[in-house]
Amino acid sequence: MVQQLIDRIYECSFAPDMWPDVLDELSHLAEAQGGVLFAAREKVSRWTASPALSEHVENFMRGDWLSNCTRGGKLFSRRHPGFLTDDDVYTAEELERDPNYCDFLRPRGLGFSAATAIALPTGDTGIICLERSHNRGPVEPSIIRRLDELRPHLARAAFLATRLQLERARVAGETFALIGLPALVLDDDGRVISANDPSNSLHRYVRWRAHDRVSLVDAAADSLLRQAMDALDHDIVGAPRSFAARSGEDAVPMIANLVPIRGAARDIFVRCAAVLVMTPVGSPQAPAVELVQSLYDLTPAEARVARGLVAGKTLEEIAAEQFVSRNTVRTHLRGVMEKTGCNRQAEV
């Protein structure tokens, strides 16, 4: 039975969807109601839980409880290579005053746990908490010993999952390098987790920031990039995906393309969310309508207006060509300018 659980723990490295079932098995071992796995750096950004705890964790994350939660920090500060109980990291007085215990866990019938913190090679921390019913009482030392026997396997599985996702990020970037395109692979917090060799040439367009984050030199393009990143998990219609990116120097303009990496929601420890690909604009000629539409996520009508502007036509000429009113063209023009990050027709 234990060996089967160990096998399933390692399978989670390749199939993140298995973590809720493994957390459920661990919670049965701890005689707990359920388990939850968090991944965190500056803040908790990803989690998965066994079915019995999912609703509680969703309520916890939606409320303001996380900002007052001290359990993760206390666990990590102990640097203990095993599971710890609440009494190991809190005094009795601290537990009675802690709002997460008094106002969230205990009213929901919880309040005793066994938890461990795992340092990951990305600088993130993985935290596994097995939440026991308050009526059941503290987790016994004998159960902690059994959990500690499994803890090295949990740590290796988390480490392996992280390495596999980092390799996935590297391969994504190198795929674009094969055709000479600079590419940065971003996680869902906007941190760069992989940068291919051609991206070294982007210093005129991209600024590196603290904590492996980047921004675009072009303020308008950078604003559109933030909007695009925020929209990744929500599939917002009309969210920017491609937009012009200029530099402060006399350099070839670039098109910034944010390419989502599908399936990222399944990943817990490293979530490769998107690839930022920078494409130089090589021709002064007005591009085909289909290309304009796909690059900037324009509607067909917006794409025709954009191409007309690039070809040097006035709004009146575009309206006459398309047999629509000038006001209709102006409406499409607003969409073009918003999606391309331009403030004036001349910039388009």
C-alpha positions in Angstrom: 0.0 0.0 0.0 2.8 2.5 0.9 4.8 1.6 -2.2 1.7 2.2 -4.3 1.3 5.6 -2.7 5.0 6.4 -3.4 4.6 5.4 -7.0 1.6 7.8 -7.3 3.6 10.6 -5.7 6.3 10.3 -8.4 3.6 10.1 -11.1 2.5 13.6 -10.1 5.8 14.9 -11.5 4.5 14.0 -15.0 0.7 14.3 -14.4 -0.1 17.3 -12.1 -3.8 16.3 -12.2 -3.0 13.4 -9.8 -2.0 15.7 -6.9 -5.5 16.0 -5.4 -5.8 12.2 -5.2 -2.4 11.9 -3.6 -3.2 14.6 -1.1 -6.4 12.7 -0.3 -4.4 9.6 0.4 -1.9 11.5 2.6 -4.8 13.0 4.5 -6.2 9.5 5.2 -2.8 8.4 6.5 -2.8 11.5 8.8 -6.5 10.8 9.8 -7.2 14.3 8.4 -10.1 15.7 6.4 -8.0 16.7 3.4 -4.8 18.1 2.1 -3.7 21.2 0.1 -0.5 21.9 -1.8 0.5 25.6 -2.2 3.3 27.0 -4.4 4.5 30.5 -3.3 7.3 33.0 -3.6 6.3 36.6 -2.7 2.7 35.4 -2.5 0.8 32.2 -2.9 0.0 32.0 -6.6 -0.9 28.4 -7.2 -2.6 25.6 -5.3 -4.4 22.3 -5.5 -6.3 20.4 -2.9 -8.1 17.2 -2.2 -11.8 17.3 -3.0 -12.9 17.6 0.7 -10.8 20.8 1.1 -11.3 22.5 -2.3 -14.2 24.7 -1.3 -12.5 25.8 2.0 -9.3 26.7 0.1 -11.3 28.7 -2.5 -12.9 30.7 0.2 -9.6 31.2 1.9 -8.0 32.5 -1.3 -11.0 34.7 -2.2 -11.1 36.3 1.2 -8.4 38.4 3.0 -7.2 35.4 5.0 -4.0 34.9 3.1 -2.5 38.3 4.0 -2.7 37.4 7.7 -1.5 33.8 7.3 1.8 33.2 9.1 2.0 29.4 8.9 4.0 29.2 5.6 6.6 31.6 6.9 7.0 29.8 10.2 7.3 26.5 8.4 10.0 27.7 6.0 11.9 29.5 8.7 12.4 26.3 10.7 14.2 24.7 7.7 13.0 21.3 9.0 13.2 18.4 6.5 10.0 16.8 7.7 6.4 17.5 8.8 5.6 19.8 11.7 2.4 20.2 13.8 0.8 23.5 14.9 2.4 23.1 18.3 5.8 22.8 16.7 5.6 26.3 15.1 3.2 28.2 17.4 2.9 28.7 21.1 -0.5 28.0 22.7 -1.0 31.8 23.1 -0.2 32.4 19.5 -2.8 29.9 18.3 -5.5 31.4 20.5 -4.8 34.9 18.9 -4.2 33.8 15.3 -7.2 35.0 13.2 -6.7 32.2 10.6 -7.2 29.5 13.3 -9.8 31.4 15.4 -11.9 32.9 12.6 -11.4 30.6 9.6 -10.2 27.1 10.4 -12.1 26.4 13.7 -15.5 27.7 12.6 -15.2 25.2 9.7 -14.4 22.3 12.0 -10.7 22.3 11.3 -7.8 23.6 13.3 -5.1 20.9 13.7 -2.6 20.1 10.9 0.6 18.4 9.8 2.5 20.5 7.3 5.9 20.7 5.6 7.7 23.3 3.4 9.8 22.2 0.4 12.3 24.6 -1.2 12.2 24.4 -5.0 15.0 25.2 -7.5 13.1 28.2 -8.9 13.2 30.0 -5.5 9.6 29.1 -4.8 8.4 27.1 -1.8 6.0 24.2 -1.9 3.9 23.8 1.2 1.8 20.7 1.9 -0.8 21.0 4.7 -2.9 18.1 5.9 -5.9 19.6 7.8 -7.4 17.6 10.6 -10.8 18.1 12.3 -10.5 20.1 15.5 -12.5 17.5 17.4 -9.9 14.9 16.4 -7.1 16.7 18.2 -3.4 17.3 17.3 -1.6 15.0 14.9 0.3 12.3 16.9 4.1 11.8 16.7 3.6 8.3 15.4 1.7 9.7 12.3 4.3 12.4 11.9 7.0 9.7 11.7 5.0 7.9 8.9 4.6 11.2 7.0 8.3 11.9 7.4 9.1 8.6 5.6 7.1 9.9 2.6 8.5 13.4 2.8 11.7 12.7 0.8 9.6 11.2 -2.0 7.3 14.3 -2.0 10.3 16.6 -2.2 11.9 14.6 -5.1 8.6 14.6 -7.0 8.2 18.4 -6.5 11.9 18.9 -7.6 11.4 16.7 -10.7 8.2 18.4 -11.6 9.9 21.8 -11.4 12.9 20.6 -13.6 10.5 19.1 -16.2 8.6 22.4 -16.5 11.8 24.4 -16.7 12.9 22.1 -19.5 9.6 22.6 -21.2 10.1 26.4 -21.0 13.6 26.1 -22.5 12.4 24.0 -25.4 9.6 26.5 -26.1 12.1 29.3 -26.3 14.6 27.3 -28.4 11.8 26.4 -30.9 11.6 30.1 -31.8 15.4 30.4 -31.8 15.5 27.9 -34.6 13.9 30.5 -36.9 15.9 33.3 -35.4 13.2 34.9 -33.3 13.9 36.3 -29.8 11.6 34.7 -27.2 11.1 35.0 -23.4 9.0 32.3 -21.6 6.9 33.9 -18.8 5.2 32.3 -15.9 1.7 33.5 -14.8 3.3 36.1 -12.5 5.1 37.7 -15.4 8.6 36.3 -14.4 11.0 35.2 -17.1 11.7 31.5 -16.6 13.6 31.0 -19.9 15.2 33.3 -22.5 16.7 32.0 -25.8 20.0 33.2 -27.3 18.4 35.7 -29.8 16.7 37.5 -26.9 20.1 38.9 -26.0 19.6 41.4 -28.8 16.5 42.9 -27.3 18.2 45.3 -24.9 16.8 48.3 -26.9 13.2 47.1 -26.5 13.2 45.2 -23.2 14.3 46.3 -19.7 15.1 43.7 -17.1 13.6 44.3 -13.7 13.9 42.8 -10.2 12.8 39.3 -9.5 13.3 38.1 -13.2 10.6 40.4 -14.5 10.8 42.5 -17.7 9.1 45.5 -19.1 9.0 47.0 -22.6 10.8 50.3 -23.2 7.8 51.5 -25.1 5.4 52.5 -22.3 2.2 52.0 -24.5 3.4 48.5 -25.5 4.3 47.6 -22.0 0.8 48.6 -20.8 -0.7 46.3 -23.5 1.6 43.5 -22.4 0.4 43.8 -18.8 -3.2 43.6 -20.1 -2.4 40.6 -22.2 -0.8 38.8 -19.3 -3.8 39.6 -17.0 -6.1 38.2 -19.6 -4.3 34.9 -20.2 -6.3 32.8 -17.7 -9.6 34.3 -18.6 -9.7 34.2 -22.4 -11.0 37.8 -22.6 -12.3 38.6 -26.0 -10.4 41.5 -27.6 -7.5 41.3 -25.1 -4.3 42.3 -26.9 -2.0 39.5 -28.1 0.2 41.3 -30.7 1.2 45.0 -30.7 3.9 47.4 -31.9 7.0 47.8 -29.7 9.3 50.7 -30.4 12.6 51.6 -28.9 14.0 54.9 -27.8 16.6 54.6 -30.5 16.6 54.7 -34.3 16.0 51.0 -34.6 13.8 48.6 -36.6 10.4 48.5 -35.0 9.3 45.2 -33.5 6.0 43.4 -33.1 5.5 41.9 -29.7 3.5 38.6 -29.8 2.3 37.0 -26.6 1.7 33.3 -27.4 -0.3 31.5 -24.6 1.0 28.0 -23.6 -2.1 25.9 -23.2 -2.4 23.4 -20.4 -0.5 25.7 -18.0 -3.3 25.7 -15.5 -2.5 22.1 -14.6 1.1 22.9 -13.5 1.6 23.6 -9.8 5.3 24.4 -9.3 6.2 26.1 -12.5 3.4 27.5 -14.7 4.7 28.3 -18.2 2.0 30.7 -19.1 3.1 32.3 -22.4 6.0 33.1 -24.7 6.8 36.7 -25.6 8.1 36.6 -29.1 9.6 39.7 -30.7 9.3 39.9 -34.5 11.1 42.7 -36.5 9.1 44.6 -39.0 11.0 44.1 -42.3 8.9 45.7 -45.0 7.5 49.2 -45.4 4.7 47.9 -47.6 1.2 47.6 -46.2 0.8 43.9 -45.2 -2.0 41.6 -46.2 -5.3 42.1 -44.4 -5.1 38.5 -43.1 -1.7 39.1 -41.6 -2.8 42.4 -39.9 -5.9 40.8 -38.5 -4.0 37.8 -37.0 -1.1 39.8 -35.6 -3.2 42.3 -33.8 -6.4 40.2 -33.1 -8.4 42.7 -35.1 -11.9 42.1 -36.5 -12.0 41.8 -40.3 -13.4 45.4 -40.6 -10.7 46.7 -38.2 -8.0 45.0 -40.3 -9.2 46.6 -43.5 -9.2 50.0 -41.9 -5.7 49.4 -40.5 -4.4 48.4 -43.9 -6.0 51.4 -45.5 -4.2 53.7 -43.1 -0.9 52.0 -43.7 -1.5 52.5 -47.4 -1.9 56.2 -46.8 -5.6 56.5 -47.4 -7.8 59.0 -45.6 -10.9 57.9 -43.5 -13.1 59.2 -46.3 -11.3 57.1 -48.9 -11.5 54.0 -46.7 -15.3 54.6 -46.1 -15.9 55.0 -49.8 -14.0 51.9 -50.7 -15.9 49.8 -48.1 -19.3 51.4 -48.8 -19.7 52.4 -45.1 -20.1 55.7 -43.3 -17.2 57.8 -42.0 -18.5 57.2 -38.5 -18.4 53.5 -39.0 -14.7 53.8 -40.0 -14.0 55.9 -37.0 -15.5 53.2 -34.7 -13.2 50.6 -36.3 -10.3 53.0 -36.0 -10.8 53.3 -32.3 -10.6 49.5 -32.0 -7.4 49.5 -34.2 -5.7 52.1 -32.1 -6.6 50.4 -28.8 -5.4 47.0 -29.9 -2.2 48.2 -31.6 -1.2 50.6 -28.8 -1.3 53.7 -31.0 -2.5 57.1 -30.0 -2.6 58.8 -33.4 -3.5 57.7 -36.9 0.0 58.4 -38.1 1.4 55.9 -35.6 -0.7 53.2 -37.1 
